[in-house]
């Protein structure tokens, strides 16, 4: 009887949280540890991330050790976004060298940060880019005329992920393919393929990478776009194209729409209300499905609001303090006008420092070792 009681205590969730497990049953030990610790880290706070953070900034390009986030706050971000668009060529869709990207991703791992990767895949049927909306999903699925082209791309992706290795460790990576699928701007988006075709594409991709190519260092992020969600029926809107719990590790949301998006004509108060509603939704779904929630993309292009970080992100989070988010990732600093994080001298610099100093927002020095 005593043994049974001890076993029961041992199996209880830590801090009231169930023990999450990756969908890949053969996930590497470090990948399993990262997933578990990403979940536990939500008890401490929300990690801050930035796309291409160390690759370039608003006024510089590929300079070792530089980061606009580091230079404005004194700390690197906790999460780093990258993209595999144009894989097979020397540089990616944003002109970042894939060779350098591999080096930077390994450095991030060594510092204890987290790498997340999106994929703006070209339209393989037309040779257009991701925004070429000619129907192609049916053509790249098994039996389609361009299926072999897709397999070649997947082989390149698999080789890339396997190459991110430090010593004997294949670095765990958060992979976010075919994002914002409920919008119509990508060839894999709503209206450019059927919901069932999208689900088939997602499932085939994951199965091929983990089963055929033995890529076992990935955690998979599902991320619809908030601008195409019906706030009155946001649960069903969010789950449009959902491939199933066995094919998703992290429930993401891309939301530029409710945080000052220029096309959203709702006033700031209504935007904030909708933002909070959607954050609560992904938090609730994550709890129901025993997964992790994240704000996988957000930001305001150019940061015209001098207090954007505290007013549009931090204040709404404070109003739903009970939710658990793993991280928030803002988009890239392509130049001084198209930037989503401050640089030295930018009008949001002071506000960003205040955002960074909030105890609930975590930068790289604030996070525990997520791989142990």
Backbone torsions as a table, in degrees:
resi	resn	phi	psi	omega
1	UNK	NA	-41.3	179.0
2	UNK	-63.6	-38.4	179.8
3	UNK	-62.8	-42.1	-179.7
4	UNK	-63.9	-41.7	-179.9
5	UNK	-64.1	-42.9	179.8
6	UNK	-64.3	-41.0	178.8
7	UNK	-63.4	-40.1	179.2
8	UNK	-61.9	-44.4	178.8
9	UNK	-62.8	-39.7	-178.7
10	UNK	-62.9	-33.4	-176.0
11	UNK	-87.3	-6.0	179.6
12	UNK	-64.2	146.3	177.3
13	UNK	-61.9	147.7	176.6
14	UNK	-83.6	131.7	179.1
15	UNK	53.1	32.9	176.7
16	UNK	77.4	6.5	-178.5
17	UNK	-108.4	139.1	174.4
18	UNK	-70.5	155.7	178.2
19	UNK	-81.0	113.9	-178.0
20	UNK	-82.5	151.3	178.2
21	UNK	-133.9	140.8	178.2
22	UNK	-62.0	155.1	178.3
23	UNK	-70.1	-24.2	178.0
24	UNK	-81.0	108.9	-177.8
25	UNK	-65.3	-19.1	179.5
26	UNK	-106.0	20.8	179.1
27	UNK	-56.1	144.5	179.4
28	UNK	-63.8	161.0	-179.5
29	UNK	-59.4	-42.4	-179.8
30	UNK	-66.3	-34.9	178.7
31	UNK	-67.6	-41.4	176.6
32	UNK	-62.8	-41.4	179.8
33	UNK	-65.7	-40.7	178.8
34	UNK	-61.6	-45.5	-178.5
35	UNK	-62.0	-45.2	178.0
36	UNK	-60.7	-45.4	-176.0
37	UNK	-74.7	-29.5	172.4
38	UNK	-60.3	-37.9	178.6
39	UNK	-67.8	-47.6	-179.4
40	UNK	-66.5	-32.5	-178.9
41	UNK	-61.8	-25.3	-179.9
42	UNK	-64.8	-18.9	175.2
43	UNK	-70.7	-24.5	-177.3
44	UNK	-91.7	-40.0	-178.3
45	UNK	169.4	-166.6	-176.6
46	UNK	-115.6	124.0	-179.1
47	UNK	-75.3	146.3	176.7
48	UNK	-101.1	136.3	179.5
49	UNK	-130.5	160.7	-177.6
50	UNK	-146.1	132.5	179.2
51	UNK	-69.7	132.5	175.1
52	UNK	55.3	33.2	-167.9
53	UNK	-56.2	-44.3	-175.6
54	UNK	-98.6	1.1	-179.4
55	UNK	-82.3	-35.7	-179.6
56	UNK	-167.3	168.4	176.6
57	UNK	-136.9	-171.1	-176.4
58	UNK	-62.0	-30.2	-176.0
59	UNK	-132.4	22.1	-179.6
60	UNK	-153.0	166.6	-176.6
61	UNK	-145.0	123.3	171.2
62	UNK	48.7	54.6	176.6
63	UNK	-110.8	121.9	-174.7
64	UNK	-52.8	131.2	174.3
65	UNK	84.1	-5.6	-176.7
66	UNK	-88.2	151.7	177.6
67	UNK	-167.2	126.1	177.7
68	UNK	-60.6	-35.9	179.2
69	UNK	-66.8	-45.0	178.4
70	UNK	-61.2	-42.7	-174.6
71	UNK	-72.9	-24.1	179.5
72	UNK	-94.0	-23.3	-176.7
73	UNK	-119.7	-16.5	-175.1
74	UNK	87.5	1.4	-178.4
75	UNK	-136.9	144.6	169.7
76	UNK	-71.5	155.9	171.3
77	UNK	-66.4	165.2	177.8
78	UNK	-86.0	-26.4	-175.9
79	UNK	-125.2	140.4	-177.4
80	UNK	-125.3	125.5	178.4
81	UNK	-95.9	144.3	177.9
82	UNK	-139.0	169.0	179.5
83	UNK	-140.9	142.3	-177.9
84	UNK	-98.7	8.1	177.4
85	UNK	-55.7	134.0	-178.3
86	UNK	77.1	19.2	178.5
87	UNK	-58.4	139.7	-172.8
88	UNK	106.3	-18.8	174.1
89	UNK	-102.1	167.6	-179.4
90	UNK	-63.0	-37.3	-175.6
91	UNK	-121.3	154.3	-178.5
92	UNK	-84.9	-172.1	-175.2
93	UNK	-60.6	-24.9	179.5
94	UNK	-105.5	20.6	177.0
95	UNK	68.8	18.7	176.0
96	UNK	-84.5	130.1	178.0
97	UNK	-64.5	127.1	177.2
98	UNK	-63.3	-33.3	177.2
99	UNK	-60.8	-46.9	178.4
100	UNK	-67.9	-37.4	179.8
101	UNK	-56.3	-42.8	179.1
102	UNK	-61.7	-42.1	179.1
103	UNK	-62.3	-47.8	-178.0
104	UNK	-64.1	-39.6	179.9
105	UNK	-63.7	-36.7	176.9
106	UNK	-68.3	-38.8	177.6
107	UNK	-63.8	-40.6	177.6
108	UNK	-58.2	-46.4	179.4
109	UNK	-60.4	-44.5	-179.1
110	UNK	-62.7	-32.3	178.6
111	UNK	-81.5	-9.2	179.6
112	UNK	96.7	5.7	178.5
113	UNK	-80.5	178.3	-176.4
114	UNK	-119.4	134.8	176.7
115	UNK	-102.7	130.6	173.0
116	UNK	-125.7	139.4	-171.7
117	UNK	-126.6	127.1	171.8
118	UNK	-102.7	177.0	-175.6
119	UNK	-148.2	98.7	173.7
120	UNK	-86.0	81.3	-176.3
121	UNK	-76.8	134.7	176.4
122	UNK	-64.3	157.7	174.7
123	UNK	-73.2	108.7	-172.7
124	UNK	-74.1	-16.2	-179.7
125	UNK	-86.9	-24.1	-175.2
126	UNK	-119.1	-9.6	-173.7
127	UNK	69.2	13.6	174.1
128	UNK	-82.8	-176.4	-179.8
129	UNK	-91.2	-168.9	-178.9
130	UNK	-62.7	-25.6	-176.3
131	UNK	-90.2	1.6	173.5
132	UNK	-77.7	108.0	-169.5
133	UNK	-87.8	10.1	174.1
134	UNK	-61.3	138.1	-174.1
135	UNK	-62.1	129.2	-179.0
136	UNK	-140.9	-20.0	-173.5
137	UNK	-56.2	-46.7	-179.8
138	UNK	-60.3	-31.0	-177.3
139	UNK	-75.2	-25.9	-177.4
140	UNK	-99.4	-5.6	173.7
141	UNK	-73.1	161.6	177.8
142	UNK	-50.4	131.2	-177.9
143	UNK	93.0	-14.2	179.6
144	UNK	-79.3	159.3	-175.1
145	UNK	-67.4	-22.5	-179.2
146	UNK	-111.3	19.3	-177.9
147	UNK	-62.1	-40.9	-179.2
148	UNK	-63.1	-34.5	176.7
149	UNK	-62.6	-39.9	180.0
150	UNK	-67.6	-40.1	178.5
151	UNK	-60.6	-38.6	178.3
152	UNK	-62.3	-40.6	177.5
153	UNK	-66.0	-43.1	179.4
154	UNK	-63.1	-35.3	177.2
155	UNK	-63.9	-39.4	176.9
156	UNK	-65.1	-41.8	178.1
157	UNK	-62.3	-44.4	179.5
158	UNK	-61.1	-45.6	179.8
159	UNK	-62.3	-37.8	178.7
160	UNK	-62.5	-51.0	-177.1
161	UNK	-63.5	-37.0	178.9
162	UNK	-68.5	-27.0	-177.1
163	UNK	-78.5	-14.1	178.2
164	UNK	-81.2	84.0	-172.5
165	UNK	-132.6	135.8	176.5
166	UNK	-120.6	113.4	-172.8
167	UNK	63.3	-124.6	178.2
168	UNK	-97.0	4.0	-174.2
169	UNK	-98.5	122.0	168.7
170	UNK	-79.7	119.9	-171.8
171	UNK	-64.0	126.7	175.6
172	UNK	-65.4	137.5	-174.8
173	UNK	-135.6	140.3	174.6
174	UNK	-90.6	114.9	-175.2
175	UNK	-105.3	129.2	-175.0
176	UNK	-125.8	77.2	-179.4
177	UNK	-82.1	156.6	169.7
178	UNK	49.5	50.0	-177.3
179	UNK	-75.7	163.5	176.1
180	UNK	53.8	39.7	-175.4
181	UNK	-71.3	-16.8	178.0
182	UNK	-82.1	-5.7	170.8
183	UNK	-91.5	173.2	-176.0
184	UNK	-111.1	13.9	-172.9
185	UNK	-88.8	-16.8	176.4
186	UNK	-106.3	157.4	180.0
187	UNK	-65.3	-19.5	176.1
188	UNK	-93.0	7.9	-174.9
189	UNK	-84.3	171.0	-179.0
190	UNK	-60.4	130.5	-177.7
191	UNK	95.1	-22.9	177.7
192	UNK	-100.3	-9.5	170.3
193	UNK	-155.4	164.4	177.7
194	UNK	-80.2	162.3	176.8
195	UNK	-59.3	-41.9	-179.3
196	UNK	-65.5	-38.9	177.3
197	UNK	-62.8	-41.1	178.7
198	UNK	-62.2	-45.3	179.3
199	UNK	-60.9	-43.4	178.0
200	UNK	-61.1	-42.1	179.4
201	UNK	-61.8	-46.4	179.7
202	UNK	-60.5	-50.5	-176.6
203	UNK	-63.9	-42.9	179.2
204	UNK	-61.1	-43.5	-178.0
205	UNK	-59.7	-48.7	-178.8
206	UNK	-66.1	-44.7	179.8
207	UNK	-60.2	-42.5	-177.6
208	UNK	-66.0	-43.6	-178.3
209	UNK	-66.8	-45.8	-173.6
210	UNK	-85.6	-29.9	-177.3
211	UNK	-95.6	-52.1	-176.4
212	UNK	-76.5	-43.2	-175.0
213	UNK	-97.9	-4.5	177.2
214	UNK	56.5	40.1	174.0
215	UNK	-89.3	105.9	-171.6
216	UNK	-119.9	23.2	178.8
217	UNK	-116.3	29.2	-177.6
218	UNK	-118.1	144.8	167.1
219	UNK	-117.8	134.8	-168.5
220	UNK	-104.2	130.4	-177.2
221	UNK	-109.3	129.5	174.2
222	UNK	-100.8	127.6	-173.0
223	UNK	-146.6	88.9	171.1
224	UNK	-67.8	170.6	179.5
225	UNK	-105.3	135.0	-175.2
226	UNK	-65.5	-28.1	-175.2
227	UNK	-66.8	-19.4	-179.0
228	UNK	-108.0	15.4	177.9
229	UNK	-97.8	137.5	174.8
230	UNK	-81.8	110.2	-173.3
231	UNK	-62.5	-25.9	179.5
232	UNK	-80.9	-13.8	179.3
233	UNK	-141.4	50.0	-168.3
234	UNK	-71.3	-26.1	178.5
235	UNK	-64.0	-51.0	179.0
236	UNK	-64.8	-38.1	178.9
237	UNK	-62.2	-44.0	-178.7
238	UNK	-64.2	-37.1	-174.8
239	UNK	-86.9	5.3	174.0
240	UNK	-60.8	122.6	-179.9
241	UNK	79.6	9.1	-179.6
242	UNK	-65.3	124.9	-172.8
243	UNK	-82.2	-4.3	180.0
244	UNK	113.2	151.2	-176.1
245	UNK	-60.1	-28.3	-178.5
246	UNK	-78.4	0.3	-179.9
247	UNK	-123.4	10.8	-177.8
248	UNK	-139.3	132.4	175.0
249	UNK	-99.9	-37.8	-172.4
250	UNK	-129.6	132.7	178.5
251	UNK	-95.2	105.7	-178.1
252	UNK	-101.9	170.0	173.9
253	UNK	-147.3	128.9	172.2
254	UNK	-96.6	116.0	-176.1
255	UNK	-135.9	96.5	167.0
256	UNK	-98.4	-20.7	-170.7
257	UNK	-65.7	-43.4	-173.1
258	UNK	-100.1	13.5	-178.9
259	UNK	-125.1	32.4	178.2
260	UNK	104.9	20.3	177.7
261	UNK	-58.3	134.1	-172.4
262	UNK	-65.6	-25.2	-178.6
263	UNK	-87.0	-13.6	-178.8
264	UNK	-83.3	113.8	-176.1
265	UNK	-86.4	-3.0	175.3
266	UNK	-65.8	148.1	178.9
267	UNK	-70.5	164.0	-175.9
268	UNK	-56.8	-34.2	-179.2
269	UNK	-66.2	-42.3	178.4
270	UNK	-69.7	-40.0	176.6
271	UNK	-58.2	-45.1	179.7
272	UNK	-62.6	-41.8	178.4
273	UNK	-59.2	-43.5	179.8
274	UNK	-70.0	-36.8	177.5
275	UNK	-60.2	-48.8	179.5
276	UNK	-62.9	-42.1	179.2
277	UNK	-57.9	-43.5	-179.3
278	UNK	-72.5	-34.9	175.0
279	UNK	-63.8	-41.6	177.0
280	UNK	-62.9	-36.6	179.9
281	UNK	-62.1	-52.2	-176.5
282	UNK	-68.0	-31.2	174.7
283	UNK	-63.7	-45.3	-179.3
284	UNK	-65.9	-43.7	178.9
285	UNK	-63.0	-39.5	178.3
286	UNK	-62.7	-40.1	178.5
287	UNK	-66.9	-42.3	179.3
288	UNK	-63.0	-38.9	-173.8
289	UNK	-97.1	2.2	-179.1
290	UNK	57.0	51.4	179.5
291	UNK	-129.0	-165.0	-176.9
292	UNK	-121.1	142.5	178.8
293	UNK	-107.0	148.6	178.5
294	UNK	-154.0	153.3	171.0
295	UNK	-94.1	90.4	-165.7
296	UNK	-72.4	-23.2	171.9
297	UNK	-152.4	138.8	173.9
298	UNK	-162.4	177.9	176.7
299	UNK	141.3	174.2	173.3
300	UNK	-130.4	118.7	-177.5
301	UNK	-61.5	122.3	179.4
302	UNK	83.9	-15.4	178.1
303	UNK	51.2	60.0	179.4
304	UNK	-70.8	-23.1	175.7
305	UNK	-87.9	113.0	-175.5
306	UNK	-62.8	-18.8	179.0
307	UNK	-118.5	34.4	-174.9
308	UNK	-59.7	-43.6	-174.3
309	UNK	-65.2	-41.9	-179.7
310	UNK	-82.7	-38.6	-176.2
311	UNK	-77.2	-42.8	-171.3
312	UNK	-96.8	-17.4	179.5
313	UNK	-116.5	-56.7	-173.2
314	UNK	-67.9	-47.2	-177.7
315	UNK	-60.7	-45.6	176.2
316	UNK	-61.3	-37.3	178.5
317	UNK	-63.8	-39.1	177.8
318	UNK	-62.1	-31.2	-178.6
319	UNK	-77.6	-13.4	174.0
320	UNK	-128.6	58.6	-170.9
321	UNK	-64.1	-15.2	-177.4
322	UNK	-84.6	-11.0	-178.5
323	UNK	-77.4	158.1	179.5
324	UNK	-122.3	114.1	176.5
325	UNK	-117.4	140.3	179.6
326	UNK	-75.7	-50.5	-179.2
327	UNK	-156.2	166.0	174.0
328	UNK	-124.5	127.4	179.3
329	UNK	-119.4	123.0	174.3
330	UNK	-95.7	157.1	-172.8
331	UNK	-76.7	-168.7	-162.1
332	UNK	-90.4	161.0	175.7
333	UNK	-100.2	79.0	-177.8
334	UNK	-67.3	-37.4	178.0
335	UNK	-164.1	-176.4	-175.4
336	UNK	-65.2	-24.9	179.6
337	UNK	-92.2	-38.0	-179.4
338	UNK	-103.7	78.1	-179.0
339	UNK	-132.2	150.2	-178.9
340	UNK	-122.9	-5.4	170.6
341	UNK	-129.4	149.9	-178.2
342	UNK	-67.4	160.4	168.4
343	UNK	-128.1	168.8	-177.5
344	UNK	-55.4	123.4	179.2
345	UNK	94.7	-7.0	178.9
346	UNK	-72.7	150.3	-175.2
347	UNK	-64.3	-20.6	-179.2
348	UNK	-92.7	3.0	-174.0
349	UNK	-57.4	-47.5	-179.3
350	UNK	-64.7	-42.9	179.2
351	UNK	-63.6	-37.3	179.3
352	UNK	-65.5	-37.7	176.3
353	UNK	-64.0	-42.6	177.1
354	UNK	-62.5	-39.1	175.7
355	UNK	-60.9	-45.5	-178.7
356	UNK	-64.3	-33.6	-176.8
357	UNK	-77.3	-13.1	177.4
358	UNK	-64.6	134.3	-173.0
359	UNK	-66.5	-17.4	-179.4
360	UNK	-87.6	-13.5	-179.7
361	UNK	-98.9	125.1	-171.7
362	UNK	-111.8	126.8	171.8
363	UNK	-104.4	-178.9	-172.4
364	UNK	-54.7	-42.6	-179.7
365	UNK	-67.8	-16.9	-174.5
366	UNK	-89.7	-12.2	-173.0
367	UNK	-92.7	149.9	175.3
368	UNK	-73.8	166.7	176.1
369	UNK	-67.5	107.8	-173.8
370	UNK	-81.3	-3.2	-176.7
371	UNK	-109.4	10.6	179.3
372	UNK	-117.6	NA	NA
